[in-house]
Amino acid sequence: MAGQLGLLNTLDLAKTQWYHFTAIVIAGMGFFTDAYDLFCISLVTKLLGRIYYTEPNAPKPGTLPPNVQAAVTGVALCGTLAGQLFFGWLGDKMGRKKVYGLTLVLMVVCSIASGLSFGSSAKSVMASLCFFRFWLGFGIGGDYPLSATIMSEYANKKTRGAFIAAVFAMQGFGILAGGIVALIVSTIYDHKYKIPTYQENPEASIVLPEFDYVWRIILMFGAAPAALTYYWRLKMPETARYTALVAKNAKQAASDMSKVLNVELEVEQEKLQKITEADNNKFGLFSKEFAKRHGLHLLGTSSTWFLLDIAFYSQNLFQKDIFSAIGWIPPAKEMNAIHEVYKIARAQTLIALCSTVPGYWFTVALIDYMGRFAIQLMGFFFMTVFMFALAIPYDHWTEKDNRIGFVAMYSLTFFFANFGPNATTFVVPAEIFPARLRSTCHGISAAAGKAGAIVGAFGFLYAAQSKDPSKTDAGYPTGIGIKNSLIMLGVINFAGMLFTLLVPESKGKSLEELTGENEDGAEGIEGVGSARTVPV
């Protein structure tokens, strides 16, 4: 037998209420900003190349040198990885709420500072941009474990998966918003400045310093939605599970949740003391007991997130290269600077609208019916299938008549990433670890994901280069080509399927049932208003 605090049982059985939705919006706007800030850089890197690296009388407009491209694209991911580990640990030490406002301030300040990256030379502008994007990533990193843990600890057990997935689904709207903002800004500039293509007149194809503001406006806009929710983040009470099970203050937990749920809750300090003093509620992250109970779970959540993000980020950050390869985006010299931003944004917005956003919300709708395990396995399976379907007959897809088919298949890999492991890898680590280690373990899993994103972003940049030296981008060595890169991504997705077998199903169970935190030796505790649970 095992017992549960009446307070936590009340949370588990609570009907879906207004506070659930406010928590989704408050946590979700952080994720909206996260995705906007991480992915909007891919909309402006070509413009940065034209502004800062175009050589006089060159046959093609300038592009960012390989090392600068890698730094500008990848530095925010490095910051995110560091932030996930640091704020994940801090969220368990200080409490979710205390750290939550800090990550948002960091994101707002660094979003604005990224757009204010000034310098006397191209090198100094890129260096200051990279500096601020690292710290922007650091703030974004903190949002992953904190948002997931807060939503998980606030939710009831029946719809917990949908609530955590809904927070993550705001990423889709963030990616979409990045594309829309870039479309609006580039359209405004296009109407104001009627200029020729690079081929027609290299010097007149870009207007300086006016066009230098375009990428700055796009980057800075990311601060707006985050700033709007700052006040509400500060007003959120600490989660009852942290206050009770980690801070060990039953009175405060009952008081906080009474206000949120609008019901009177009994203070069960004595019972809480018995639960928190049990041996199984004392082991640390680096103990044998943790390795025995949760070691394989942590390996499962970390490895699947790592493998997924190699595929997901390489696809997302380098969409524009794939679109160029199939002719959706014309060669750079056939466009002026603003048309290039517009066409890259249009392609990215279409993919987001048709596949990325719907995929997230399919997960929200079905995760508490199908379960996390089934959705993740299915997602990896279809991502593998579509990757191979794109890669093996790749030459067929590059023919003009077949390009729409290529984009449809490419969109389906995005759809099944989001109606699949991209959402579930975020949800599960927030459910299956004990409260005192939950934020840390989510941070470790997420950081493994970002390590995969860095491999995907940096690796794909070089791997996708043509095998023909005359067709590589300026400054890059020859690679294995897009076809072989897609085959590699298919193999990685297949490995993700295998590692999914390590991840337990958490559908419909209370958090304490999943972690065994209510066990008190052999017998457990039975109390008034408690729910029977079976430790895992």
WOLIN-V525101 format. One record per residue. N is the residue number from 1. D_LAST is the distance of its C-alpha to the last C-alpha in Angstrom with 2 decimals. Layout:
BEGIN
<<N D_LAST> <N D_LAST>>
END
This chain:
BEGIN
<<1 12.58> <2 11.49> <3 13.99> <4 14.59> <5 17.84> <6 20.26> <7 21.12> <8 17.74> <9 17.49> <10 21.03> <11 20.18> <12 17.37> <13 19.88> <14 22.98> <15 25.30> <16 26.18> <17 28.94> <18 31.52> <19 29.57> <20 26.86> <21 29.75> <22 31.42> <23 28.26> <24 28.10> <25 31.80> <26 31.72> <27 28.84> <28 30.14> <29 33.64> <30 32.39> <31 30.97> <32 34.22> <33 36.06> <34 33.73> <35 34.39> <36 38.05> <37 38.64> <38 36.85> <39 38.45> <40 41.87> <41 43.09> <42 43.30> <43 45.80> <44 48.21> <45 48.19> <46 51.08> <47 53.05> <48 52.50> <49 53.90> <50 56.97> <51 57.69> <52 57.27> <53 57.80> <54 60.52> <55 63.48> <56 66.99> <57 68.36> <58 65.17> <59 64.83> <60 61.25> <61 59.69> <62 57.72> <63 54.02> <64 51.75> <65 52.07> <66 48.96> <67 47.92> <68 48.45> <69 46.62> <70 43.61> <71 43.71> <72 44.18> <73 41.45> <74 38.92> <75 39.43> <76 37.41> <77 34.45> <78 34.82> <79 34.91> <80 31.82> <81 29.85> <82 31.08> <83 30.39> <84 26.76> <85 26.09> <86 28.32> <87 27.45> <88 23.69> <89 24.03> <90 26.55> <91 24.42> <92 21.91> <93 24.91> <94 27.30> <95 25.38> <96 25.08> <97 28.30> <98 30.59> <99 30.05> <100 30.01> <101 33.77> <102 34.64> <103 33.20> <104 35.21> <105 38.42> <106 38.07> <107 37.71> <108 40.72> <109 42.97> <110 42.27> <111 42.67> <112 46.12> <113 46.94> <114 46.12> <115 48.83> <116 51.20> <117 51.04> <118 54.73> <119 56.76> <120 60.19> <121 59.01> <122 56.42> <123 54.66> <124 54.39> <125 53.13> <126 50.38> <127 49.49> <128 49.15> <129 47.20> <130 44.73> <131 44.49> <132 43.62> <133 41.26> <134 39.26> <135 38.78> <136 38.19> <137 35.34> <138 34.06> <139 33.85> <140 32.30> <141 29.61> <142 28.61> <143 28.25> <144 25.38> <145 22.57> <146 24.15> <147 24.71> <148 21.27> <149 19.56> <150 22.12> <151 21.79> <152 18.00> <153 18.27> <154 21.26> <155 20.08> <156 18.90> <157 15.77> <158 18.12> <159 20.19> <160 18.27> <161 18.44> <162 22.16> <163 22.91> <164 21.50> <165 23.18> <166 26.36> <167 26.61> <168 26.39> <169 28.81> <170 31.48> <171 31.78> <172 33.57> <173 36.07> <174 36.58> <175 37.53> <176 39.73> <177 41.36> <178 42.19> <179 44.08> <180 45.82> <181 46.96> <182 48.35> <183 50.13> <184 51.69> <185 52.82> <186 54.24> <187 56.03> <188 57.66> <189 58.87> <190 60.05> <191 62.21> <192 63.66> <193 64.45> <194 65.93> <195 65.78> <196 66.35> <197 63.90> <198 63.73> <199 65.85> <200 68.59> <201 68.75> <202 66.25> <203 67.34> <204 67.38> <205 63.95> <206 62.29> <207 63.54> <208 62.87> <209 61.82> <210 60.84> <211 58.29> <212 56.66> <213 55.41> <214 53.53> <215 50.57> <216 50.55> <217 50.34> <218 47.52> <219 45.44> <220 46.23> <221 45.32> <222 41.61> <223 42.02> <224 43.04> <225 39.84> <226 37.88> <227 40.70> <228 40.70> <229 37.14> <230 37.52> <231 38.62> <232 35.70> <233 33.17> <234 34.81> <235 34.67> <236 30.90> <237 29.25> <238 26.43> <239 22.99> <240 21.89> <241 18.46> <242 20.36> <243 23.05> <244 20.84> <245 17.89> <246 19.95> <247 23.57> <248 22.73> <249 25.43> <250 24.51> <251 28.15> <252 28.40> <253 25.12> <254 26.40> <255 29.83> <256 28.73> <257 26.59> <258 29.35> <259 31.73> <260 29.50> <261 28.43> <262 31.80> <263 30.40> <264 30.67> <265 27.44> <266 27.18> <267 26.81> <268 24.17> <269 24.91> <270 24.53> <271 21.10> <272 20.05> <273 21.56> <274 19.52> <275 16.21> <276 17.49> <277 19.07> <278 16.08> <279 15.77> <280 12.24> <281 13.82> <282 16.71> <283 15.88> <284 17.71> <285 17.58> <286 19.65> <287 18.02> <288 16.82> <289 13.57> <290 12.96> <291 14.15> <292 11.87> <293 8.55> <294 10.04> <295 13.41> <296 13.20> <297 11.71> <298 14.74> <299 17.02> <300 16.11> <301 16.74> <302 19.80> <303 21.39> <304 21.25> <305 22.72> <306 25.28> <307 26.44> <308 26.60> <309 28.71> <310 31.17> <311 32.06> <312 31.74> <313 33.85> <314 36.42> <315 36.95> <316 37.18> <317 39.30> <318 41.67> <319 42.16> <320 45.75> <321 46.48> <322 45.25> <323 47.28> <324 50.31> <325 49.91> <326 50.07> <327 52.84> <328 51.10> <329 52.26> <330 55.84> <331 56.90> <332 57.02> <333 60.82> <334 61.22> <335 59.60> <336 60.34> <337 57.70> <338 56.70> <339 56.58> <340 54.14> <341 51.73> <342 52.20> <343 51.54> <344 48.40> <345 47.05> <346 48.04> <347 46.22> <348 43.01> <349 43.20> <350 43.65> <351 40.58> <352 38.52> <353 39.92> <354 39.62> <355 36.29> <356 34.34> <357 34.25> <358 33.70> <359 30.78> <360 28.89> <361 29.56> <362 28.60> <363 25.09> <364 25.22> <365 26.45> <366 24.06> <367 20.69> <368 19.22> <369 20.76> <370 20.33> <371 16.99> <372 16.67> <373 16.23> <374 19.35> <375 21.45> <376 20.82> <377 21.61> <378 24.60> <379 25.87> <380 25.95> <381 27.58> <382 30.34> <383 30.93> <384 31.55> <385 33.86> <386 35.87> <387 36.23> <388 37.74> <389 39.82> <390 41.25> <391 41.75> <392 43.25> <393 46.14> <394 46.38> <395 50.20> <396 50.30> <397 48.42> <398 50.85> <399 53.80> <400 54.94> <401 54.48> <402 50.83> <403 49.62> <404 48.24> <405 46.11> <406 44.79> <407 43.84> <408 42.16> <409 40.00> <410 39.32> <411 38.28> <412 35.85> <413 34.02> <414 33.61> <415 32.56> <416 29.73> <417 28.70> <418 28.23> <419 27.04> <420 24.50> <421 23.05> <422 25.17> <423 23.37> <424 19.79> <425 19.78> <426 20.63> <427 18.11> <428 14.74> <429 15.03> <430 15.72> <431 12.39> <432 9.52> <433 10.88> <434 11.54> <435 14.79> <436 16.98> <437 16.35> <438 15.77> <439 19.46> <440 20.02> <441 17.34> <442 18.67> <443 22.12> <444 21.46> <445 20.22> <446 23.20> <447 25.57> <448 24.69> <449 25.64> <450 28.87> <451 29.64> <452 29.53> <453 31.74> <454 34.20> <455 34.35> <456 34.91> <457 37.49> <458 39.47> <459 39.07> <460 40.00> <461 42.98> <462 44.54> <463 43.14> <464 44.38> <465 47.95> <466 50.43> <467 51.43> <468 55.03> <469 56.18> <470 58.47> <471 55.62> <472 53.22> <473 52.94> <474 55.26> <475 54.14> <476 51.30> <477 51.32> <478 50.91> <479 47.35> <480 45.87> <481 46.59> <482 44.49> <483 44.17> <484 42.58> <485 40.41> <486 38.99> <487 38.36> <488 36.42> <489 34.29> <490 33.63> <491 32.40> <492 30.13> <493 28.61> <494 28.06> <495 26.19> <496 23.96> <497 23.09> <498 22.05> <499 19.84> <500 18.09> <501 16.42> <502 14.24> <503 12.93> <504 9.80> <505 10.82> <506 10.31> <507 13.10> <508 13.46> <509 10.29> <510 11.06> <511 10.52> <512 9.33> <513 6.70> <514 5.52> <515 6.37> <516 6.06> <517 9.81> <518 11.10> <519 10.41> <520 13.93> <521 14.26> <522 13.87> <523 14.87> <524 13.60> <525 16.21> <526 17.67> <527 20.24> <528 22.67> <529 21.47> <530 17.77> <531 15.26> <532 13.01> <533 9.28> <534 6.46> <535 3.79> <536 0.00>>
END
